[in-house]
Amino acid sequence: MPGAFARQVIAWQRSHGRHALPWQGTRDPYRVWLSEIMLQQTQVATVLGYYERFLRRFPDVQSLAAAAQDDVLALWSGLGYYSRARNLHRCAQAVVAEHGGHFPSRSDTLATLPGIGRSTAAAIAAFCFGERVAILDGNVKRVLTRVLGFEGDLAMATQERVLWERATALLPDSGIEAYTQGLMDLGATLCLARSPQCLLCPVSEGCTAAREGRPERYPVKTRKLKRGTREHLWLWLRWGERIWLVQRPGSGVWAGLWSLPEFDTADALGEASAGWPGEGEALPSFTHVLTHLDWTLHPRRWTLPAHTTESRTAQIVVPWPSGRWFTLDEALNAGLPAPLRKLLLQPR
């Protein structure tokens, strides 16, 4: 079965798989690495524009390593999962500082770099250096657990290790690039989480899940992510054409991005703004849905009179030493959380 399975995947990929994506047809590890990081938990259609813009600004690992983190986060703004951008920057710096600007050719060494896990390391090593090594991203887990009828609970590290072993046993002796891409393509286009297209699948005859008629039961993962809730008031402080933004801490949600000052309660905001010149207004509240969190935000816009002196505004913003004034254009070119970017672009 292993040899037949790999041959079927390779043949299908070469005739029916994806071949026109901008990061295909290259053995440049920088470009492959960038695409792999961007594609983590993000759809291809969303990544395409970001990938092209990122390469125009940072065409190689040296230019990325030399960039300011704010510039990297600004280009990433709206793509989400911002820890990827911070690790991307750290990884580029490590490649330059520790490897002379050249990505290691072995997956085990690649996996020691910031933000590169085992599967991403394997993809880079397979596509760029032809290493015979298994990948196991979300799409590939789905394909393999269905084909194998793998009933181990992937919430358990021991079972995931078993699946890695099974994935390695299926590797072809040659054609690792087409095989690796083929598994990705199957998971992205046919072996979908819902409504898989088994009739079109090249490996359906040997697929346990297809034979059972219940592919949706794979992969098995019992541990559910517990969702949390959070609620804050956002202070949108304006002075003329400028907006006061604060840089968020280096860890947690939206780490390192520029955002609006937050308050836990309306009373806290009222106490902080007591005696301020100008007036405030409540804007429509909204809930921003994150992977693990539903965050309800209540924007409050406070407009300081244009004639307010610099000394007075300096007193007002004392509680936020990590902040500074931005024009709207400067703010939109900075690293902003997606909901803030949307808020600032609304008609005023």
TORSE-416535 format. One line per field, with one value per residue (C-alpha): residue number from 1; residue in three letters; x, y negated, z negated. Coordinates in steps of 0.25 Angstrom, whole numbers. Each point is the difference from the previous one (the first is absolute). Example, Ala and Ser with C-alpha at 12.3 -4.5 7.8 and 13.67 -1.06 7.14 Angstrom:
REM TORSE-416535
num c(1, 2)
residuo c(ALA, SER)
u c(49, 6)
v c(18, -14)
w c(-31, 2)
END
This chain:
REM TORSE-416535
num c(1, 2, 3, 4, 5, 6, 7, 8, 9, 10, 11, 12, 13, 14, 15, 16, 17, 18, 19, 20, 21, 22, 23, 24, 25, 26, 27, 28, 29, 30, 31, 32, 33, 34, 35, 36, 37, 38, 39, 40, 41, 42, 43, 44, 45, 46, 47, 48, 49, 50, 51, 52, 53, 54, 55, 56, 57, 58, 59, 60, 61, 62, 63, 64, 65, 66, 67, 68, 69, 70, 71, 72, 73, 74, 75, 76, 77, 78, 79, 80, 81, 82, 83, 84, 85, 86, 87, 88, 89, 90, 91, 92, 93, 94, 95, 96, 97, 98, 99, 100, 101, 102, 103, 104, 105, 106, 107, 108, 109, 110, 111, 112, 113, 114, 115, 116, 117, 118, 119, 120, 121, 122, 123, 124, 125, 126, 127, 128, 129, 130, 131, 132, 133, 134, 135, 136, 137, 138, 139, 140, 141, 142, 143, 144, 145, 146, 147, 148, 149, 150, 151, 152, 153, 154, 155, 156, 157, 158, 159, 160, 161, 162, 163, 164, 165, 166, 167, 168, 169, 170, 171, 172, 173, 174, 175, 176, 177, 178, 179, 180, 181, 182, 183, 184, 185, 186, 187, 188, 189, 190, 191, 192, 193, 194, 195, 196, 197, 198, 199, 200, 201, 202, 203, 204, 205, 206, 207, 208, 209, 210, 211, 212, 213, 214, 215, 216, 217, 218, 219, 220, 221, 222, 223, 224, 225, 226, 227, 228, 229, 230, 231, 232, 233, 234, 235, 236, 237, 238, 239, 240, 241, 242, 243, 244, 245, 246, 247, 248, 249, 250, 251, 252, 253, 254, 255, 256, 257, 258, 259, 260, 261, 262, 263, 264, 265, 266, 267, 268, 269, 270, 271, 272, 273, 274, 275, 276, 277, 278, 279, 280, 281, 282, 283, 284, 285, 286, 287, 288, 289, 290, 291, 292, 293, 294, 295, 296, 297, 298, 299, 300, 301, 302, 303, 304, 305, 306, 307, 308, 309, 310, 311, 312, 313, 314, 315, 316, 317, 318, 319, 320, 321, 322, 323, 324, 325, 326, 327, 328, 329, 330, 331, 332, 333, 334, 335, 336, 337, 338, 339, 340, 341, 342, 343, 344, 345, 346, 347, 348)
residuo c(MET, PRO, GLY, ALA, PHE, ALA, ARG, GLN, VAL, ILE, ALA, TRP, GLN, ARG, SER, HIS, GLY, ARG, HIS, ALA, LEU, PRO, TRP, GLN, GLY, THR, ARG, ASP, PRO, TYR, ARG, VAL, TRP, LEU, SER, GLU, ILE, MET, LEU, GLN, GLN, THR, GLN, VAL, ALA, THR, VAL, LEU, GLY, TYR, TYR, GLU, ARG, PHE, LEU, ARG, ARG, PHE, PRO, ASP, VAL, GLN, SER, LEU, ALA, ALA, ALA, ALA, GLN, ASP, ASP, VAL, LEU, ALA, LEU, TRP, SER, GLY, LEU, GLY, TYR, TYR, SER, ARG, ALA, ARG, ASN, LEU, HIS, ARG, CYS, ALA, GLN, ALA, VAL, VAL, ALA, GLU, HIS, GLY, GLY, HIS, PHE, PRO, SER, ARG, SER, ASP, THR, LEU, ALA, THR, LEU, PRO, GLY, ILE, GLY, ARG, SER, THR, ALA, ALA, ALA, ILE, ALA, ALA, PHE, CYS, PHE, GLY, GLU, ARG, VAL, ALA, ILE, LEU, ASP, GLY, ASN, VAL, LYS, ARG, VAL, LEU, THR, ARG, VAL, LEU, GLY, PHE, GLU, GLY, ASP, LEU, ALA, MET, ALA, THR, GLN, GLU, ARG, VAL, LEU, TRP, GLU, ARG, ALA, THR, ALA, LEU, LEU, PRO, ASP, SER, GLY, ILE, GLU, ALA, TYR, THR, GLN, GLY, LEU, MET, ASP, LEU, GLY, ALA, THR, LEU, CYS, LEU, ALA, ARG, SER, PRO, GLN, CYS, LEU, LEU, CYS, PRO, VAL, SER, GLU, GLY, CYS, THR, ALA, ALA, ARG, GLU, GLY, ARG, PRO, GLU, ARG, TYR, PRO, VAL, LYS, THR, ARG, LYS, LEU, LYS, ARG, GLY, THR, ARG, GLU, HIS, LEU, TRP, LEU, TRP, LEU, ARG, TRP, GLY, GLU, ARG, ILE, TRP, LEU, VAL, GLN, ARG, PRO, GLY, SER, GLY, VAL, TRP, ALA, GLY, LEU, TRP, SER, LEU, PRO, GLU, PHE, ASP, THR, ALA, ASP, ALA, LEU, GLY, GLU, ALA, SER, ALA, GLY, TRP, PRO, GLY, GLU, GLY, GLU, ALA, LEU, PRO, SER, PHE, THR, HIS, VAL, LEU, THR, HIS, LEU, ASP, TRP, THR, LEU, HIS, PRO, ARG, ARG, TRP, THR, LEU, PRO, ALA, HIS, THR, THR, GLU, SER, ARG, THR, ALA, GLN, ILE, VAL, VAL, PRO, TRP, PRO, SER, GLY, ARG, TRP, PHE, THR, LEU, ASP, GLU, ALA, LEU, ASN, ALA, GLY, LEU, PRO, ALA, PRO, LEU, ARG, LYS, LEU, LEU, LEU, GLN, PRO, ARG)
u c(0, 11, 6, -13, -6, 12, 0, -15, 2, 12, -7, -12, 8, 7, -13, -10, 7, 3, 12, -3, 2, 11, 9, 0, 10, 11, 11, 3, -2, -3, -13, -4, 2, -8, -12, 0, -1, -10, -9, 0, -15, -3, -6, 8, -9, 3, 15, 2, 0, 8, 10, 2, 1, 9, 10, 0, 4, 9, 5, 10, 3, 11, -10, -10, 10, 5, -14, -7, -10, -11, 2, -2, -12, -6, 1, -6, -12, -13, 6, -2, 8, 11, 9, 3, 5, 9, 6, 2, 8, 8, 3, 5, 10, 4, 2, 9, 7, 2, 0, 7, -13, -3, -11, 5, -3, -4, -14, 5, 9, -11, -9, 9, -3, -11, -14, 4, -7, 3, -10, 4, 15, -3, -8, 12, 10, -8, -4, 14, 10, -7, 1, -9, -8, -14, -9, -12, -8, -15, -4, 10, -4, -14, 4, 8, -9, -11, 8, 6, -13, 9, -8, 10, -4, 9, -2, 10, 14, 3, -10, 5, 14, -6, -6, 13, 6, -11, 2, 15, -3, -8, 11, 4, 14, 0, -9, -1, -4, -12, -4, 1, -8, -10, -4, -1, -9, -9, -3, -2, -9, -6, 2, -8, -4, -14, -6, 12, 0, 3, -4, 10, 11, 12, 2, -15, 1, 11, -6, -6, -9, -6, -2, -7, -9, 3, 13, -5, 4, 14, 10, -4, 3, -8, 6, -8, 6, -7, -5, 1, -7, 5, -5, 6, -2, 9, 4, 1, 7, 1, 8, -2, 4, 7, -3, 6, 5, 7, 9, -5, 9, 9, -9, -15, -10, 5, 14, 8, -11, -4, -14, -10, 1, -9, -9, -6, -13, -7, 3, 15, -1, -9, 10, 12, -7, -5, 4, 4, -3, -9, -11, -2, -9, -4, 2, -7, 5, 5, 5, 13, 2, 13, 4, -1, -8, -12, 4, -11, 6, -8, 7, -1, 5, 5, 4, 9, -2, 10, 5, 4, 14, 11, 3, -15, 0, 13, -7, -12, 9, 9, -7, 5, 15, 1, -9, 2, -8, -3, -6, -11, 10, 11, -10, -4, 14, 3, -2, -15, -10, -10, -12, 7, 4, -15, -4, 9, -4, -15, -6, 2)
v c(0, -10, 0, 0, -12, -8, 3, -4, -13, -4, 3, -8, -12, 0, 0, -6, -7, -15, -5, -15, -5, -11, 8, 12, 3, -5, 6, -13, 3, -14, 0, 14, -3, -13, 7, 11, -10, -8, 12, 5, -2, -9, 3, -1, -11, -9, 3, -3, -16, 0, 9, -9, -13, 7, 4, -14, -6, 11, 8, 8, 5, -11, -11, 6, 2, -15, -5, -6, 9, -11, 0, 15, -1, -11, 9, 12, -9, 7, 14, 4, 9, -11, 9, 6, -14, -2, 14, -2, -12, 7, 12, -9, -6, 13, 5, -12, 0, 15, 6, -11, -4, 14, 9, 14, 11, 11, 0, 3, -13, -8, 4, -7, -13, -10, 3, 12, 13, 14, 0, -13, 4, 12, -7, -10, 12, 8, -11, -7, 11, 13, 6, 12, -4, 0, -12, 0, -13, -1, 4, 11, 6, 0, 7, 11, 3, 2, 9, 8, 0, -5, -1, -5, -12, -11, -8, 9, -2, 15, 2, -11, 6, 13, -7, -7, 14, 5, -12, 2, 15, -5, -9, 4, 3, -11, -12, -6, -14, 5, 9, -10, -11, 11, 3, -15, -1, 11, -5, -14, 3, 14, 6, -11, -1, 0, 6, 7, 3, 15, 3, -9, 5, 8, 8, 3, 15, 2, -10, 6, -12, 0, 15, -2, -11, -10, -8, -11, 8, -2, -5, 3, -11, -1, -11, -13, -14, -7, -14, -12, -13, -14, -14, -14, -14, -6, -14, -7, -13, -10, -13, -8, 10, 9, 13, 5, 14, 9, 12, 13, 9, 10, 11, 3, -3, -10, 0, -12, -6, -14, -2, -9, -1, 10, -2, 11, -8, -13, -5, 2, -8, -11, -1, -1, -10, -9, -15, 3, -11, 4, 11, 15, 8, 15, 7, 14, 11, 13, 14, 4, 15, 6, 15, 1, -12, -9, -14, -11, -14, -13, -11, -14, -12, -12, -12, -10, -15, -3, -12, 9, -2, 10, -1, 3, 12, 5, 0, 8, 11, 2, 13, 7, -2, 10, -9, -11, -8, 5, -6, 9, 3, 3, 9, 8, 2, 6, 13, -1, 11, 3, -5, -13, -2, 2, -10, -11, 1, -2, -13, -11)
w c(0, -3, 14, 7, -9, 3, 15, 1, -8, 9, 13, -4, -5, 13, 9, -10, -11, -2, 8, 2, -14, -1, -10, 9, 10, -8, -9, -7, -15, -4, 9, -4, -14, 1, 7, -11, -11, 6, 4, -15, -4, 12, 14, 13, 5, -11, 0, 15, -2, -13, 6, 12, -8, -10, 11, 6, -13, -5, 12, -8, -14, -2, 3, -9, -11, 1, -1, -12, -7, 2, 15, 0, -9, 9, 13, -8, -5, 3, 2, -15, -9, -2, -7, 13, 5, -13, 2, 15, -4, -10, 9, 11, -10, -5, 14, 3, -13, -2, 14, 8, 7, 5, -4, -6, 10, -10, -7, -14, 1, 6, -12, -10, 6, -6, 5, 9, -5, 4, 12, 5, -1, 8, 11, 2, 0, 10, 9, 0, -3, 4, -14, -1, -12, -5, -2, -9, 1, -2, 14, 1, -14, 6, 12, -7, -11, 9, 10, -12, -8, -11, -13, -10, -7, 6, -13, -6, 3, 0, 11, 9, -1, 5, 12, 3, 1, 9, 9, 1, 4, 11, 6, 15, 4, 10, 4, -14, 5, 8, -11, -11, 9, 3, -14, -2, 12, -3, -14, 6, 11, -1, -14, -7, -14, 4, 13, 5, 14, -1, 14, 6, -9, 6, -12, -4, 4, -11, -10, -13, -3, 14, -1, -13, 6, -12, 3, -9, -12, 3, -6, -14, -10, -12, -8, 4, -1, -11, 5, -9, 0, -3, 0, 1, 3, 11, -1, 13, -3, 11, 0, 13, 11, -10, -8, -12, 1, -10, 3, -6, -9, 6, -3, 0, 10, 11, -6, 5, 8, -1, -6, -8, -15, -7, -13, -7, -4, 4, -14, 2, 13, -6, -12, 10, 9, -11, 3, 14, 10, 11, 1, 1, 8, 0, 13, 3, -8, 7, -3, 6, 1, -2, 0, -15, -4, 3, -3, -1, 2, -3, 7, -6, 9, -8, 9, -7, 5, 11, -9, -11, -4, 2, -15, -3, 9, -6, -13, 5, 6, -12, -3, 13, 1, 11, 9, 10, 10, 14, 12, 6, 11, -9, -9, 12, 5, -14, -6, -4, -5, 12, -8, -3, 14, 4, -11, 5, 14, -3, 4, -10)
END
